[in-house]
Amino acid sequence: MTEAFAADQLRSFITRIERLEEEKSALAADIREVYAEAKGTGFDAKVMRQVIRLRKMDQPTLQEQEALLELYKSALGVG
């Protein structure tokens, strides 16, 4: 009885993961479409991705990243 229950539980987990993977693929396709649309109107998708990555950071992490970038640029004489 327990073995059958474990098999059913495993099957349920696998099914849920598969469904979520399908949803993730669909969302990824939607995101690609939005980037393509933005690019078609003249925006730079690469820069948009950077902005999104920065917006995900908390303020102290963002400030640290910006300070390090400026330090590296200064050390290399860039900018």
All heavy atoms as a GROMACS GRO file, in nm:
protein
  626
    1MET      N    1   0.083  -0.120   0.000
    1MET     CA    2   0.000   0.000   0.000
    1MET      C    3   0.087   0.126   0.000
    1MET      O    4   0.059   0.218  -0.073
    1MET     CB    5  -0.092  -0.004   0.123
    1MET     CG    6  -0.204   0.095   0.119
    1MET     SD    7  -0.322   0.067  -0.010
    1MET     CE    8  -0.460   0.009   0.078
    2THR      N    9   0.192   0.129   0.079
    2THR     CA   10   0.278   0.246   0.087
    2THR      C   11   0.355   0.266  -0.043
    2THR      O   12   0.377   0.379  -0.085
    2THR     CB   13   0.382   0.230   0.200
    2THR    OG1   14   0.332   0.142   0.298
    2THR    CG2   15   0.416   0.360   0.262
    3GLU      N   16   0.393   0.156  -0.106
    3GLU     CA   17   0.466   0.165  -0.233
    3GLU      C   18   0.379   0.227  -0.341
    3GLU      O   19   0.425   0.311  -0.419
    3GLU     CB   20   0.512   0.025  -0.275
    3GLU     CG   21   0.614   0.026  -0.385
    3GLU     CD   22   0.669  -0.112  -0.411
    3GLU    OE1   23   0.716  -0.177  -0.317
    3GLU    OE2   24   0.662  -0.153  -0.530
    4ALA      N   25   0.254   0.190  -0.345
    4ALA     CA   26   0.161   0.247  -0.442
    4ALA      C   27   0.139   0.395  -0.414
    4ALA      O   28   0.133   0.476  -0.508
    4ALA     CB   29   0.028   0.172  -0.439
    5PHE      N   30   0.129   0.428  -0.287
    5PHE     CA   31   0.111   0.569  -0.249
    5PHE      C   32   0.233   0.650  -0.291
    5PHE      O   33   0.220   0.759  -0.347
    5PHE     CB   34   0.089   0.582  -0.098
    5PHE     CG   35   0.080   0.724  -0.052
    5PHE    CD1   36  -0.032   0.801  -0.077
    5PHE    CD2   37   0.188   0.784   0.015
    5PHE    CE1   38  -0.039   0.933  -0.037
    5PHE    CE2   39   0.181   0.916   0.055
    5PHE     CZ   40   0.068   0.990   0.030
    6ALA      N   41   0.354   0.597  -0.268
    6ALA     CA   42   0.477   0.666  -0.306
    6ALA      C   43   0.484   0.684  -0.458
    6ALA      O   44   0.525   0.790  -0.507
    6ALA     CB   45   0.598   0.590  -0.255
    7ALA      N   46   0.445   0.583  -0.532
    7ALA     CA   47   0.446   0.592  -0.678
    7ALA      C   48   0.347   0.698  -0.726
    7ALA      O   49   0.379   0.777  -0.816
    7ALA     CB   50   0.413   0.456  -0.740
    8ASP      N   51   0.229   0.702  -0.666
    8ASP     CA   52   0.130   0.804  -0.703
    8ASP      C   53   0.181   0.945  -0.668
    8ASP      O   54   0.162   1.038  -0.746
    8ASP     CB   55  -0.003   0.780  -0.631
    8ASP     CG   56  -0.078   0.660  -0.686
    8ASP    OD1   57  -0.046   0.617  -0.799
    8ASP    OD2   58  -0.168   0.609  -0.616
    9GLN      N   59   0.244   0.956  -0.554
    9GLN     CA   60   0.297   1.085  -0.512
    9GLN      C   61   0.408   1.130  -0.607
    9GLN      O   62   0.412   1.245  -0.649
    9GLN     CB   63   0.350   1.074  -0.368
    9GLN     CG   64   0.372   1.206  -0.301
    9GLN     CD   65   0.409   1.188  -0.155
    9GLN    OE1   66   0.466   1.087  -0.116
    9GLN    NE2   67   0.374   1.286  -0.074
   10LEU      N   68   0.497   1.038  -0.643
   10LEU     CA   69   0.604   1.070  -0.737
   10LEU      C   70   0.546   1.112  -0.872
   10LEU      O   71   0.588   1.211  -0.931
   10LEU     CB   72   0.697   0.949  -0.754
   10LEU     CG   73   0.808   0.965  -0.857
   10LEU    CD1   74   0.900   1.082  -0.821
   10LEU    CD2   75   0.886   0.836  -0.870
   11ARG      N   76   0.448   1.037  -0.920
   11ARG     CA   77   0.383   1.070  -1.047
   11ARG      C   78   0.322   1.210  -1.042
   11ARG      O   79   0.333   1.287  -1.137
   11ARG     CB   80   0.276   0.965  -1.079
   11ARG     CG   81   0.217   0.977  -1.218
   11ARG     CD   82   0.122   0.862  -1.251
   11ARG     NE   83   0.192   0.734  -1.257
   11ARG     CZ   84   0.180   0.637  -1.164
   11ARG    NH1   85   0.100   0.652  -1.061
   11ARG    NH2   86   0.247   0.523  -1.177
   12SER      N   87   0.262   1.243  -0.930
   12SER     CA   88   0.202   1.374  -0.912
   12SER      C   89   0.309   1.485  -0.918
   12SER      O   90   0.289   1.588  -0.984
   12SER     CB   91   0.129   1.381  -0.778
   12SER     OG   92   0.083   1.511  -0.753
   13PHE      N   93   0.420   1.463  -0.850
   13PHE     CA   94   0.529   1.562  -0.854
   13PHE      C   95   0.582   1.580  -0.996
   13PHE      O   96   0.602   1.692  -1.043
   13PHE     CB   97   0.645   1.521  -0.762
   13PHE     CG   98   0.616   1.539  -0.616
   13PHE    CD1   99   0.650   1.440  -0.526
   13PHE    CD2  100   0.558   1.655  -0.567
   13PHE    CE1  101   0.626   1.455  -0.390
   13PHE    CE2  102   0.533   1.672  -0.431
   13PHE     CZ  103   0.567   1.572  -0.343
   14ILE      N  104   0.605   1.469  -1.065
   14ILE     CA  105   0.656   1.474  -1.201
   14ILE      C  106   0.560   1.548  -1.293
   14ILE      O  107   0.600   1.635  -1.372
   14ILE     CB  108   0.684   1.332  -1.255
   14ILE    CG1  109   0.793   1.262  -1.173
   14ILE    CG2  110   0.719   1.335  -1.404
   14ILE    CD1  111   0.929   1.329  -1.179
   15THR      N  112   0.432   1.519  -1.281
   15THR     CA  113   0.330   1.585  -1.363
   15THR      C  114   0.328   1.735  -1.337
   15THR      O  115   0.321   1.815  -1.431
   15THR     CB  116   0.192   1.524  -1.336
   15THR    OG1  117   0.197   1.384  -1.363
   15THR    CG2  118   0.084   1.589  -1.421
   16ARG      N  119   0.334   1.774  -1.211
   16ARG     CA  120   0.335   1.916  -1.176
   16ARG      C  121   0.458   1.986  -1.233
   16ARG      O  122   0.447   2.097  -1.288
   16ARG     CB  123   0.329   1.934  -1.025
   16ARG     CG  124   0.191   1.902  -0.968
   16ARG     CD  125   0.188   1.896  -0.817
   16ARG     NE  126   0.248   2.010  -0.751
   16ARG     CZ  127   0.288   2.009  -0.623
   16ARG    NH1  128   0.274   1.901  -0.549
   16ARG    NH2  129   0.340   2.117  -0.569
   17ILE      N  130   0.573   1.922  -1.221
   17ILE     CA  131   0.696   1.982  -1.272
   17ILE      C  132   0.688   1.997  -1.424
   17ILE      O  133   0.726   2.101  -1.479
   17ILE     CB  134   0.819   1.899  -1.230
   17ILE    CG1  135   0.841   1.912  -1.080
   17ILE    CG2  136   0.943   1.941  -1.308
   17ILE    CD1  137   0.941   1.814  -1.022
   18GLU      N  138   0.638   1.894  -1.492
   18GLU     CA  139   0.625   1.901  -1.637
   18GLU      C  140   0.532   2.015  -1.679
   18GLU      O  141   0.562   2.089  -1.774
   18GLU     CB  142   0.572   1.768  -1.693
   18GLU     CG  143   0.674   1.657  -1.688
   18GLU     CD  144   0.617   1.521  -1.724
   18GLU    OE1  145   0.493   1.502  -1.717
   18GLU    OE2  146   0.698   1.434  -1.759
   19ARG      N  147   0.423   2.032  -1.607
   19ARG     CA  148   0.328   2.140  -1.638
   19ARG      C  149   0.394   2.276  -1.617
   19ARG      O  150   0.381   2.367  -1.699
   19ARG     CB  151   0.203   2.126  -1.552
   19ARG     CG  152   0.094   2.225  -1.588
   19ARG     CD  153  -0.038   2.202  -1.513
   19ARG     NE  154  -0.023   2.182  -1.370
   19ARG     CZ  155  -0.042   2.064  -1.307
   19ARG    NH1  156  -0.076   1.957  -1.375
   19ARG    NH2  157  -0.027   2.053  -1.177
   20LEU      N  158   0.469   2.289  -1.508
   20LEU     CA  159   0.537   2.415  -1.481
   20LEU      C  160   0.646   2.444  -1.584
   20LEU      O  161   0.666   2.560  -1.625
   20LEU     CB  162   0.597   2.414  -1.340
   20LEU     CG  163   0.494   2.421  -1.226
   20LEU    CD1  164   0.560   2.391  -1.092
   20LEU    CD2  165   0.424   2.555  -1.225
   21GLU      N  166   0.716   2.340  -1.629
   21GLU     CA  167   0.817   2.357  -1.734
   21GLU      C  168   0.752   2.407  -1.863
   21GLU      O  169   0.807   2.493  -1.932
   21GLU     CB  170   0.892   2.226  -1.760
   21GLU     CG  171   0.987   2.186  -1.649
   21GLU     CD  172   1.111   2.274  -1.639
   21GLU    OE1  173   1.143   2.347  -1.734
   21GLU    OE2  174   1.175   2.269  -1.532
   22GLU      N  175   0.634   2.355  -1.896
   22GLU     CA  176   0.561   2.401  -2.015
   22GLU      C  177   0.523   2.549  -2.000
   22GLU      O  178   0.537   2.627  -2.094
   22GLU     CB  179   0.436   2.317  -2.037
   22GLU     CG  180   0.463   2.176  -2.084
   22GLU     CD  181   0.336   2.091  -2.089
   22GLU    OE1  182   0.226   2.144  -2.068
   22GLU    OE2  183   0.351   1.970  -2.114
   23GLU      N  184   0.476   2.585  -1.880
   23GLU     CA  185   0.439   2.724  -1.856
   23GLU      C  186   0.562   2.814  -1.865
   23GLU      O  187   0.554   2.924  -1.920
   23GLU     CB  188   0.373   2.739  -1.718
   23GLU     CG  189   0.236   2.676  -1.710
   23GLU     CD  190   0.178   2.682  -1.569
   23GLU    OE1  191   0.226   2.761  -1.485
   23GLU    OE2  192   0.085   2.604  -1.541
   24LYS      N  193   0.674   2.766  -1.812
   24LYS     CA  194   0.798   2.843  -1.817
   24LYS      C  195   0.840   2.866  -1.962
   24LYS      O  196   0.882   2.977  -1.999
   24LYS     CB  197   0.908   2.770  -1.739
   24LYS     CG  198   1.039   2.846  -1.731
   24LYS     CD  199   1.136   2.785  -1.634
   24LYS     CE  200   1.194   2.657  -1.686
   24LYS     NZ  201   1.307   2.607  -1.603
   25SER      N  202   0.829   2.763  -2.045
   25SER     CA  203   0.863   2.777  -2.187
   25SER      C  204   0.774   2.879  -2.256
   25SER      O  205   0.820   2.960  -2.336
   25SER     CB  206   0.853   2.642  -2.257
   25SER     OG  207   0.950   2.554  -2.209
   26ALA      N  208   0.646   2.874  -2.224
   26ALA     CA  209   0.551   2.968  -2.284
   26ALA      C  210   0.584   3.111  -2.240
   26ALA      O  211   0.581   3.204  -2.322
   26ALA     CB  212   0.408   2.932  -2.245
   27LEU      N  213   0.617   3.129  -2.113
   27LEU     CA  214   0.652   3.262  -2.064
   27LEU      C  215   0.781   3.312  -2.128
   27LEU      O  216   0.792   3.431  -2.164
   27LEU     CB  217   0.668   3.261  -1.911
   27LEU     CG  218   0.538   3.252  -1.832
   27LEU    CD1  219   0.567   3.234  -1.683
   27LEU    CD2  220   0.452   3.375  -1.855
   28ALA      N  221   0.878   3.224  -2.145
   28ALA     CA  222   1.004   3.262  -2.209
   28ALA      C  223   0.978   3.309  -2.353
   28ALA      O  224   1.037   3.407  -2.398
   28ALA     CB  225   1.103   3.146  -2.206
   29ALA      N  226   0.889   3.240  -2.421
   29ALA     CA  227   0.854   3.280  -2.558
   29ALA      C  228   0.786   3.417  -2.557
   29ALA      O  229   0.815   3.502  -2.643
   29ALA     CB  230   0.763   3.176  -2.621
   30ASP      N  231   0.699   3.440  -2.461
   30ASP     CA  232   0.632   3.571  -2.449
   30ASP      C  233   0.734   3.682  -2.424
   30ASP      O  234   0.725   3.790  -2.481
   30ASP     CB  235   0.528   3.569  -2.337
   30ASP     CG  236   0.408   3.482  -2.367
   30ASP    OD1  237   0.390   3.442  -2.484
   30ASP    OD2  238   0.332   3.451  -2.272
   31ILE      N  239   0.831   3.654  -2.338
   31ILE     CA  240   0.933   3.754  -2.307
   31ILE      C  241   1.016   3.784  -2.431
   31ILE      O  242   1.046   3.902  -2.460
   31ILE     CB  243   1.021   3.706  -2.189
   31ILE    CG1  244   0.939   3.706  -2.059
   31ILE    CG2  245   1.146   3.792  -2.174
   31ILE    CD1  246   1.006   3.637  -1.942
   32ARG      N  247   1.053   3.682  -2.506
   32ARG     CA  248   1.128   3.703  -2.631
   32ARG      C  249   1.049   3.792  -2.726
   32ARG      O  250   1.106   3.880  -2.793
   32ARG     CB  251   1.162   3.570  -2.697
   32ARG     CG  252   1.279   3.498  -2.635
   32ARG     CD  253   1.326   3.381  -2.719
   32ARG     NE  254   1.224   3.280  -2.742
   32ARG     CZ  255   1.196   3.180  -2.661
   32ARG    NH1  256   1.264   3.164  -2.549
   32ARG    NH2  257   1.101   3.093  -2.690
   33GLU      N  258   0.918   3.770  -2.733
   33GLU     CA  259   0.834   3.851  -2.820
   33GLU      C  260   0.835   3.998  -2.778
   33GLU      O  261   0.840   4.088  -2.863
   33GLU     CB  262   0.691   3.798  -2.821
   33GLU     CG  263   0.673   3.669  -2.897
   33GLU     CD  264   0.529   3.618  -2.891
   33GLU    OE1  265   0.437   3.700  -2.869
   33GLU    OE2  266   0.510   3.497  -2.909
   34VAL      N  267   0.831   4.023  -2.649
   34VAL     CA  268   0.833   4.161  -2.600
   34VAL      C  269   0.966   4.227  -2.634
   34VAL      O  270   0.969   4.342  -2.680
   34VAL     CB  271   0.806   4.167  -2.448
   34VAL    CG1  272   0.824   4.309  -2.394
   34VAL    CG2  273   0.664   4.117  -2.418
   35TYR      N  274   1.077   4.155  -2.615
   35TYR     CA  275   1.208   4.210  -2.652
   35TYR      C  276   1.213   4.238  -2.802
   35TYR      O  277   1.265   4.342  -2.844
   35TYR     CB  278   1.321   4.116  -2.612
   35TYR     CG  279   1.361   4.126  -2.467
   35TYR    CD1  280   1.347   4.019  -2.381
   35TYR    CD2  281   1.416   4.244  -2.416
   35TYR    CE1  282   1.384   4.028  -2.248
   35TYR    CE2  283   1.453   4.254  -2.282
   35TYR     CZ  284   1.437   4.146  -2.199
   35TYR     OH  285   1.475   4.156  -2.067
   36ALA      N  286   1.160   4.148  -2.883
   36ALA     CA  287   1.159   4.169  -3.028
   36ALA      C  288   1.076   4.291  -3.064
   36ALA      O  289   1.114   4.371  -3.151
   36ALA     CB  290   1.107   4.045  -3.098
   37GLU      N  291   0.963   4.306  -2.999
   37GLU     CA  292   0.877   4.422  -3.023
   37GLU      C  293   0.949   4.551  -2.984
   37GLU      O  294   0.946   4.651  -3.059
   37GLU     CB  295   0.747   4.408  -2.944
   37GLU     CG  296   0.647   4.518  -2.966
   37GLU     CD  297   0.520   4.499  -2.884
   37GLU    OE1  298   0.496   4.388  -2.834
   37GLU    OE2  299   0.446   4.598  -2.871
   38ALA      N  300   1.016   4.549  -2.869
   38ALA     CA  301   1.090   4.667  -2.824
   38ALA      C  302   1.203   4.700  -2.922
   38ALA      O  303   1.225   4.816  -2.957
   38ALA     CB  304   1.146   4.644  -2.684
   39LYS      N  305   1.271   4.597  -2.968
   39LYS     CA  306   1.380   4.617  -3.065
   39LYS      C  307   1.325   4.676  -3.194
   39LYS      O  308   1.387   4.763  -3.255
   39LYS     CB  309   1.450   4.484  -3.092
   39LYS     CG  310   1.571   4.497  -3.180
   39LYS     CD  311   1.643   4.365  -3.195
   39LYS     CE  312   1.766   4.381  -3.283
   39LYS     NZ  313   1.840   4.257  -3.298
   40GLY      N  314   1.208   4.629  -3.234
   40GLY     CA  315   1.145   4.680  -3.356
   40GLY      C  316   1.108   4.827  -3.348
   40GLY      O  317   1.094   4.893  -3.450
   41THR      N  318   1.090   4.877  -3.226
   41THR     CA  319   1.058   5.019  -3.211
   41THR      C  320   1.182   5.102  -3.179
   41THR      O  321   1.170   5.221  -3.149
   41THR     CB  322   0.951   5.040  -3.101
   41THR    OG1  323   1.001   4.990  -2.977
   41THR    CG2  324   0.821   4.972  -3.137
   42GLY      N  325   1.301   5.038  -3.184
   42GLY     CA  326   1.424   5.114  -3.170
   42GLY      C  327   1.497   5.100  -3.038
   42GLY      O  328   1.600   5.163  -3.018
   43PHE      N  329   1.444   5.023  -2.946
   43PHE     CA  330   1.513   5.005  -2.818
   43PHE      C  331   1.616   4.894  -2.829
   43PHE      O  332   1.604   4.802  -2.909
   43PHE     CB  333   1.412   4.970  -2.707
   43PHE     CG  334   1.322   5.085  -2.672
   43PHE    CD1  335   1.193   5.091  -2.723
   43PHE    CD2  336   1.366   5.187  -2.590
   43PHE    CE1  337   1.109   5.196  -2.692
   43PHE    CE2  338   1.283   5.294  -2.559
   43PHE     CZ  339   1.155   5.298  -2.609
   44ASP      N  340   1.720   4.903  -2.747
   44ASP     CA  341   1.828   4.805  -2.746
   44ASP      C  342   1.794   4.697  -2.642
   44ASP      O  343   1.793   4.723  -2.521
   44ASP     CB  344   1.960   4.874  -2.710
   44ASP     CG  345   2.079   4.782  -2.723
   44ASP    OD1  346   2.070   4.665  -2.683
   44ASP    OD2  347   2.183   4.828  -2.773
   45ALA      N  348   1.765   4.577  -2.690
   45ALA     CA  349   1.723   4.468  -2.602
   45ALA      C  350   1.833   4.431  -2.502
   45ALA      O  351   1.804   4.397  -2.387
   45ALA     CB  352   1.684   4.346  -2.684
   46LYS      N  353   1.957   4.437  -2.544
   46LYS     CA  354   2.068   4.403  -2.454
   46LYS      C  355   2.073   4.498  -2.335
   46LYS      O  356   2.088   4.456  -2.219
   46LYS     CB  357   2.200   4.407  -2.532
   46LYS     CG  358   2.319   4.360  -2.455
   46LYS     CD  359   2.442   4.357  -2.545
   46LYS     CE  360   2.564   4.312  -2.470
   46LYS     NZ  361   2.683   4.308  -2.557
   47VAL      N  362   2.055   4.626  -2.362
   47VAL     CA  363   2.055   4.725  -2.255
   47VAL      C  364   1.931   4.708  -2.168
   47VAL      O  365   1.938   4.721  -2.045
   47VAL     CB  366   2.064   4.868  -2.312
   47VAL    CG1  367   2.050   4.972  -2.202
   47VAL    CG2  368   2.196   4.885  -2.387
   48MET      N  369   1.819   4.675  -2.228
   48MET     CA  370   1.697   4.651  -2.151
   48MET      C  371   1.718   4.535  -2.054
   48MET      O  372   1.675   4.542  -1.938
   48MET     CB  373   1.579   4.622  -2.244
   48MET     CG  374   1.532   4.742  -2.322
   48MET     SD  375   1.402   4.703  -2.441
   48MET     CE  376   1.273   4.641  -2.334
   49ARG      N  377   1.785   4.430  -2.097
   49ARG     CA  378   1.814   4.316  -2.009
   49ARG      C  379   1.901   4.359  -1.892
   49ARG      O  380   1.880   4.316  -1.778
   49ARG     CB  381   1.882   4.204  -2.087
   49ARG     CG  382   1.793   4.134  -2.186
   49ARG     CD  383   1.869   4.022  -2.258
   49ARG     NE  384   1.810   3.984  -2.384
   49ARG     CZ  385   1.700   3.909  -2.398
   49ARG    NH1  386   1.636   3.866  -2.293
   49ARG    NH2  387   1.654   3.879  -2.518
   50GLN      N  388   1.998   4.446  -1.919
   50GLN     CA  389   2.084   4.497  -1.811
   50GLN      C  390   2.002   4.578  -1.711
   50GLN      O  391   2.021   4.565  -1.590
   50GLN     CB  392   2.196   4.583  -1.869
   50GLN     CG  393   2.301   4.504  -1.945
   50GLN     CD  394   2.405   4.594  -2.010
   50GLN    OE1  395   2.381   4.713  -2.032
   50GLN    NE2  396   2.519   4.536  -2.043
   51VAL      N  397   1.914   4.662  -1.761
   51VAL     CA  398   1.831   4.743  -1.673
   51VAL      C  399   1.743   4.653  -1.586
   51VAL      O  400   1.730   4.676  -1.464
   51VAL     CB  401   1.744   4.843  -1.754
   51VAL    CG1  402   1.640   4.909  -1.666
   51VAL    CG2  403   1.832   4.947  -1.821
   52ILE      N  404   1.686   4.551  -1.644
   52ILE     CA  405   1.601   4.459  -1.568
   52ILE      C  406   1.683   4.388  -1.461
   52ILE      O  407   1.639   4.375  -1.345
   52ILE     CB  408   1.531   4.360  -1.662
   52ILE    CG1  409   1.425   4.434  -1.744
   52ILE    CG2  410   1.469   4.244  -1.584
   52ILE    CD1  411   1.365   4.357  -1.857
   53ARG      N  412   1.805   4.346  -1.497
   53ARG     CA  413   1.892   4.280  -1.399
   53ARG      C  414   1.924   4.376  -1.284
   53ARG      O  415   1.921   4.337  -1.167
   53ARG     CB  416   2.020   4.232  -1.466
   53ARG     CG  417   2.104   4.143  -1.378
   53ARG     CD  418   2.229   4.091  -1.446
   53ARG     NE  419   2.325   4.200  -1.462
   53ARG     CZ  420   2.367   4.249  -1.578
   53ARG    NH1  421   2.324   4.200  -1.692
   53ARG    NH2  422   2.453   4.348  -1.583
   54LEU      N  423   1.952   4.502  -1.316
   54LEU     CA  424   1.982   4.600  -1.212
   54LEU      C  425   1.861   4.627  -1.122
   54LEU      O  426   1.875   4.642  -1.001
   54LEU     CB  427   2.029   4.731  -1.276
   54LEU     CG  428   2.164   4.727  -1.346
   54LEU    CD1  429   2.190   4.857  -1.420
   54LEU    CD2  430   2.277   4.696  -1.249
   55ARG      N  431   1.743   4.632  -1.182
   55ARG     CA  432   1.622   4.659  -1.103
   55ARG      C  433   1.589   4.546  -1.005
   55ARG      O  434   1.522   4.569  -0.904
   55ARG     CB  435   1.503   4.684  -1.196
   55ARG     CG  436   1.511   4.820  -1.264
   55ARG     CD  437   1.405   4.837  -1.370
   55ARG     NE  438   1.271   4.807  -1.325
   55ARG     CZ  439   1.175   4.897  -1.303
   55ARG    NH1  440   1.201   5.024  -1.319
   55ARG    NH2  441   1.055   4.860  -1.266
   56LYS      N  442   1.640   4.427  -1.033
   56LYS     CA  443   1.616   4.313  -0.943
   56LYS      C  444   1.704   4.319  -0.818
   56LYS      O  445   1.674   4.256  -0.719
   56LYS     CB  446   1.642   4.182  -1.016
   56LYS     CG  447   1.538   4.146  -1.118
   56LYS     CD  448   1.572   4.014  -1.182
   56LYS     CE  449   1.475   3.977  -1.292
   56LYS     NZ  450   1.512   3.850  -1.356
   57MET      N  451   1.814   4.395  -0.827
   57MET     CA  452   1.908   4.402  -0.716
   57MET      C  453   1.855   4.490  -0.605
   57MET      O  454   1.786   4.590  -0.630
   57MET     CB  455   2.042   4.461  -0.762
   57MET     CG  456   2.122   4.373  -0.851
   57MET     SD  457   2.279   4.456  -0.887
   57MET     CE  458   2.335   4.354  -1.022
   58ASP      N  459   1.892   4.455  -0.481
   58ASP     CA  460   1.858   4.545  -0.372
   58ASP      C  461   1.956   4.664  -0.375
   58ASP      O  462   2.061   4.658  -0.439
   58ASP     CB  463   1.860   4.474  -0.237
   58ASP     CG  464   1.995   4.412  -0.203
   58ASP    OD1  465   2.094   4.440  -0.272
   58ASP    OD2  466   2.000   4.336  -0.106
   59GLN      N  467   1.921   4.771  -0.310
   59GLN     CA  468   1.997   4.896  -0.320
   59GLN      C  469   2.144   4.882  -0.279
   59GLN      O  470   2.232   4.929  -0.352
   59GLN     CB  471   1.928   5.006  -0.238
   59GLN     CG  472   1.979   5.144  -0.267
   59GLN     CD  473   1.956   5.187  -0.412
   59GLN    OE1  474   1.861   5.146  -0.476
   59GLN    NE2  475   2.045   5.269  -0.464
   60PRO      N  476   2.176   4.817  -0.166
   60PRO     CA  477   2.318   4.804  -0.130
   60PRO      C  478   2.400   4.726  -0.233
   60PRO      O  479   2.513   4.762  -0.265
   60PRO     CB  480   2.315   4.730   0.004
   60PRO     CG  481   2.180   4.754   0.060
   60PRO     CD  482   2.089   4.768  -0.060
   61THR      N  483   2.342   4.620  -0.288
   61THR     CA  484   2.412   4.540  -0.389
   61THR      C  485   2.433   4.623  -0.515
   61THR      O  486   2.541   4.620  -0.575
   61THR     CB  487   2.333   4.412  -0.421
   61THR    OG1  488   2.313   4.338  -0.301
   61THR    CG2  489   2.405   4.326  -0.522
   62LEU      N  490   2.332   4.697  -0.555
   62LEU     CA  491   2.342   4.782  -0.673
   62LEU      C  492   2.452   4.887  -0.655
   62LEU      O  493   2.534   4.907  -0.744
   62LEU     CB  494   2.207   4.851  -0.701
   62LEU     CG  495   2.204   4.948  -0.818
   62LEU    CD1  496   2.244   4.880  -0.948
   62LEU    CD2  497   2.066   5.010  -0.830
   63GLN      N  498   2.454   4.950  -0.539
   63GLN     CA  499   2.556   5.052  -0.513
   63GLN      C  500   2.696   4.991  -0.515
   63GLN      O  501   2.790   5.050  -0.568
   63GLN     CB  502   2.529   5.120  -0.379
   63GLN     CG  503   2.408   5.210  -0.382
   63GLN     CD  504   2.372   5.265  -0.245
   63GLN    OE1  505   2.415   5.213  -0.143
   63GLN    NE2  506   2.293   5.372  -0.244
   64GLU      N  507   2.710   4.872  -0.460
   64GLU     CA  508   2.839   4.804  -0.459
   64GLU      C  509   2.884   4.772  -0.603
   64GLU      O  510   2.998   4.794  -0.639
   64GLU     CB  511   2.831   4.676  -0.377
   64GLU     CG  512   2.961   4.598  -0.373
   64GLU     CD  513   2.950   4.467  -0.297
   64GLU    OE1  514   2.843   4.439  -0.238
   64GLU    OE2  515   3.048   4.392  -0.298
   65GLN      N  516   2.791   4.722  -0.684
   65GLN     CA  517   2.823   4.689  -0.823
   65GLN      C  518   2.865   4.814  -0.900
   65GLN      O  519   2.961   4.811  -0.976
   65GLN     CB  520   2.701   4.625  -0.891
   65GLN     CG  521   2.666   4.488  -0.841
   65GLN     CD  522   2.767   4.385  -0.885
   65GLN    OE1  523   2.808   4.384  -1.000
   65GLN    NE2  524   2.807   4.299  -0.794
   66GLU      N  525   2.792   4.923  -0.880
   66GLU     CA  526   2.825   5.047  -0.950
   66GLU      C  527   2.960   5.101  -0.905
   66GLU      O  528   3.039   5.149  -0.987
   66GLU     CB  529   2.715   5.151  -0.928
   66GLU     CG  530   2.588   5.118  -1.003
   66GLU     CD  531   2.474   5.215  -0.973
   66GLU    OE1  532   2.478   5.286  -0.871
   66GLU    OE2  533   2.380   5.218  -1.054
   67ALA      N  534   2.991   5.094  -0.775
   67ALA     CA  535   3.119   5.141  -0.724
   67ALA      C  536   3.234   5.057  -0.781
   67ALA      O  537   3.338   5.112  -0.820
   67ALA     CB  538   3.120   5.137  -0.571
   68LEU      N  539   3.216   4.926  -0.786
   68LEU     CA  540   3.319   4.840  -0.842
   68LEU      C  541   3.340   4.867  -0.990
   68LEU      O  542   3.454   4.871  -1.038
   68LEU     CB  543   3.284   4.693  -0.820
   68LEU     CG  544   3.306   4.640  -0.679
   68LEU    CD1  545   3.248   4.499  -0.666
   68LEU    CD2  546   3.454   4.638  -0.644
   69LEU      N  547   3.232   4.887  -1.062
   69LEU     CA  548   3.242   4.917  -1.204
   69LEU      C  549   3.322   5.046  -1.226
   69LEU      O  550   3.412   5.051  -1.310
   69LEU     CB  551   3.104   4.927  -1.268
   69LEU     CG  552   3.101   4.963  -1.415
   69LEU    CD1  553   3.174   4.857  -1.499
   69LEU    CD2  554   2.957   4.979  -1.462
   70GLU      N  555   3.291   5.148  -1.149
   70GLU     CA  556   3.363   5.275  -1.161
   70GLU      C  557   3.510   5.258  -1.124
   70GLU      O  558   3.599   5.313  -1.190
   70GLU     CB  559   3.299   5.383  -1.074
   70GLU     CG  560   3.165   5.431  -1.126
   70GLU     CD  561   3.174   5.484  -1.268
   70GLU    OE1  562   3.270   5.560  -1.300
   70GLU    OE2  563   3.087   5.450  -1.350
   71LEU      N  564   3.539   5.180  -1.020
   71LEU     CA  565   3.676   5.154  -0.980
   71LEU      C  566   3.754   5.083  -1.090
   71LEU      O  567   3.866   5.123  -1.125
   71LEU     CB  568   3.678   5.069  -0.852
   71LEU     CG  569   3.816   5.027  -0.799
   71LEU    CD1  570   3.894   5.149  -0.753
   71LEU    CD2  571   3.800   4.928  -0.685
   72TYR      N  572   3.694   4.982  -1.148
   72TYR     CA  573   3.760   4.908  -1.257
   72TYR      C  574   3.781   4.996  -1.379
   72TYR      O  575   3.886   4.994  -1.441
   72TYR     CB  576   3.679   4.784  -1.295
   72TYR     CG  577   3.678   4.674  -1.192
   72TYR    CD1  578   3.736   4.688  -1.067
   72TYR    CD2  579   3.617   4.552  -1.220
   72TYR    CE1  580   3.734   4.586  -0.974
   72TYR    CE2  581   3.615   4.449  -1.127
   72TYR     CZ  582   3.674   4.466  -1.004
   72TYR     OH  583   3.672   4.366  -0.913
   73LYS      N  584   3.679   5.074  -1.414
   73LYS     CA  585   3.692   5.162  -1.529
   73LYS      C  586   3.802   5.264  -1.506
   73LYS      O  587   3.883   5.291  -1.596
   73LYS     CB  588   3.557   5.233  -1.555
   73LYS     CG  589   3.454   5.142  -1.618
   73LYS     CD  590   3.315   5.204  -1.621
   73LYS     CE  591   3.305   5.340  -1.680
   73LYS     NZ  592   3.167   5.390  -1.687
   74SER      N  593   3.809   5.318  -1.387
   74SER     CA  594   3.911   5.415  -1.353
   74SER      C  595   4.051   5.351  -1.361
   74SER      O  596   4.145   5.411  -1.414
   74SER     CB  597   3.887   5.469  -1.212
   74SER     OG  598   3.990   5.556  -1.174
   75ALA      N  599   4.065   5.232  -1.308
   75ALA     CA  600   4.194   5.162  -1.310
   75ALA      C  601   4.240   5.134  -1.452
   75ALA      O  602   4.360   5.133  -1.480
   75ALA     CB  603   4.184   5.032  -1.231
   76LEU      N  604   4.145   5.113  -1.543
   76LEU     CA  605   4.178   5.083  -1.682
   76LEU      C  606   4.178   5.206  -1.772
   76LEU      O  607   4.207   5.196  -1.892
   76LEU     CB  608   4.080   4.979  -1.738
   76LEU     CG  609   4.084   4.843  -1.668
   76LEU    CD1  610   3.969   4.756  -1.716
   76LEU    CD2  611   4.218   4.776  -1.692
   77GLY      N  612   4.143   5.322  -1.715
   77GLY     CA  613   4.140   5.444  -1.794
   77GLY      C  614   4.028   5.447  -1.894
   77GLY      O  615   4.040   5.508  -2.001
   78VAL      N  616   3.918   5.382  -1.861
   78VAL     CA  617   3.802   5.376  -1.950
   78VAL      C  618   3.698   5.477  -1.902
   78VAL      O  619   3.666   5.484  -1.785
   78VAL     CB  620   3.740   5.235  -1.950
   78VAL    CG1  621   3.616   5.231  -2.036
   78VAL    CG2  622   3.842   5.132  -1.993
   79GLY      N  623   3.641   5.551  -1.997
   79GLY     CA  624   3.532   5.641  -1.963
   79GLY      C  625   3.581   5.764  -1.899
   79GLY      O  626   3.535   5.846  -1.839
   0.00000   0.00000   0.00000
